[in-house]
Amino acid sequence: MTSRTTVRRPVRRTALTASLLAVALGLGATAQASAGAPRSVSGKPSDSVTRIADFYGAYIDAQSDPDHGGRLAQELRKYYLSASFLKELKTWEAENHADGVLRAQNVPLKWKVTDNGTADYTEAGITLTWGGGVTTKLVVDMTRGHKIFHIGTKGVGSK
């Protein structure tokens, strides 16, 4: 009787298991999607539109966390908003039972900032995208000293 020796190939089995797990978790699609051209984001601290975009990006990131921003959201408000507007915003929030920066009770899935341009201050259009592709448009006005002094559906110049 001839003896048969079974050779196990743990490397092949491990690779196969990892591949199946990746497919089951959807990691294969992620790897393919991220294999495209690299993306870049740029800005400069002296530019008000960059600062508005930085504020909204950081604020939405903070609000997306389990503690809904907590102390970070408050610190971002103190840093980016003028003191007088911060008071005005708190009043608006008490009356409307919503986040005054987002003008909503929820957190959007994505955001976009567009320069609307002005002479004495910067006005930017903010497009917030919610679930189902629904969008909200806001206008944010910022002083030359880089403090947000207005958030609303219309800019201060069109009041």
C-alpha positions in Angstrom: 0.0 0.0 0.0 1.4 3.4 -1.0 1.2 6.2 1.5 -0.2 9.4 0.3 1.2 12.6 1.7 -1.1 15.6 1.8 0.6 18.9 1.5 -1.4 21.8 2.9 -1.0 25.2 1.4 -1.8 27.7 4.1 -0.7 30.6 2.0 -3.2 29.8 -0.8 -6.0 29.1 1.6 -5.3 32.4 3.6 -5.3 34.4 0.4 -8.5 32.8 -0.8 -10.1 33.5 2.6 -9.0 37.1 2.5 -10.3 37.5 -1.0 -13.7 36.1 -0.1 -13.9 38.3 3.0 -13.0 41.4 1.0 -15.7 40.6 -1.5 -18.3 39.9 1.2 -17.5 43.2 2.9 -17.5 45.1 -0.3 -13.8 45.9 -0.1 -13.2 44.9 -3.7 -15.4 47.7 -5.0 -13.8 50.2 -2.7 -10.3 49.3 -3.9 -11.4 49.6 -7.5 -13.1 53.0 -6.9 -10.1 54.5 -5.1 -7.7 53.3 -7.8 -8.6 56.2 -10.0 -6.8 59.5 -10.4 -5.7 61.1 -7.1 -7.9 64.0 -5.9 -6.6 67.2 -4.4 -8.0 70.1 -2.4 -6.2 73.3 -2.0 -6.7 76.6 -0.3 -4.8 79.3 1.6 -5.5 80.9 5.0 -5.6 84.4 3.5 -8.6 83.6 1.3 -12.0 84.0 2.9 -13.7 81.4 0.7 -11.1 78.9 1.8 -11.8 79.8 5.4 -15.5 79.4 4.9 -15.0 76.0 3.3 -12.6 75.0 6.1 -15.2 76.0 8.7 -18.0 74.1 7.0 -15.8 71.0 6.5 -14.6 70.9 10.1 -18.1 71.8 11.5 -19.9 69.1 9.5 -17.2 66.6 10.4 -17.6 67.4 14.1 -21.4 67.3 14.0 -21.2 63.9 12.3 -19.4 62.4 15.3 -21.4 60.5 17.9 -21.4 63.4 20.4 -22.7 65.8 17.6 -19.7 68.0 17.7 -19.6 68.6 21.5 -16.9 71.0 22.5 -15.2 71.0 19.1 -18.3 72.5 17.4 -18.5 75.2 20.0 -14.8 76.1 19.6 -15.2 76.2 15.8 -18.0 78.6 16.2 -16.0 80.8 18.6 -13.1 80.9 16.2 -14.9 81.5 12.9 -18.0 83.5 13.9 -18.0 87.1 15.0 -19.1 87.6 18.7 -22.2 89.5 17.7 -23.3 86.9 15.1 -22.7 84.1 17.6 -25.3 85.8 19.9 -27.7 86.2 17.0 -27.2 82.6 16.0 -28.0 81.3 19.5 -31.3 83.3 19.4 -32.1 81.9 15.9 -31.5 78.4 17.2 -33.7 78.8 20.3 -36.6 80.1 18.1 -36.1 77.5 15.3 -35.0 74.4 17.3 -32.3 73.7 14.7 -28.6 74.2 14.2 -28.0 77.7 13.0 -24.9 77.0 11.0 -26.6 74.2 9.0 -30.1 75.7 9.3 -31.3 72.1 10.0 -31.7 69.5 12.7 -29.6 67.0 10.8 -26.1 66.8 9.4 -25.7 66.9 5.6 -23.9 64.1 3.7 -21.7 66.6 1.8 -21.2 70.3 1.2 -19.9 72.7 -1.5 -18.7 76.3 -1.2 -18.9 78.8 -4.1 -17.5 82.3 -4.1 -20.3 84.8 -4.8 -17.8 87.7 -4.6 -18.3 91.2 -3.1 -16.2 94.3 -2.5 -16.1 95.0 1.2 -16.7 91.5 2.5 -16.8 87.9 1.1 -20.1 86.3 0.2 -20.1 82.5 -0.4 -22.9 80.2 -1.5 -23.1 77.0 0.5 -24.8 73.9 -1.0 -25.6 71.2 1.6 -26.6 67.8 0.2 -28.8 65.6 2.3 -30.0 62.0 1.9 -31.8 61.3 -1.3 -29.9 64.1 -3.1 -32.0 66.9 -1.6 -30.0 70.2 -1.4 -30.3 73.3 0.7 -28.6 76.5 -0.3 -27.3 79.1 2.2 -25.4 82.3 1.9 -22.5 83.0 4.3 -20.9 86.5 4.6 -17.4 87.0 6.0 -15.5 90.1 7.0 -12.1 90.9 5.6 -10.8 90.0 9.1 -12.1 86.4 8.4 -15.1 86.4 10.8 -18.5 85.1 9.6 -21.1 87.7 10.4 -24.1 86.2 8.6 -25.6 82.9 7.6 -29.0 82.8 5.9 -30.9 82.0 2.7 -30.0 85.4 1.3 -26.8 87.5 1.7 -26.7 90.7 3.8 -26.6 92.8 0.6 -30.0 91.5 -0.4 -31.9 92.1 2.8 
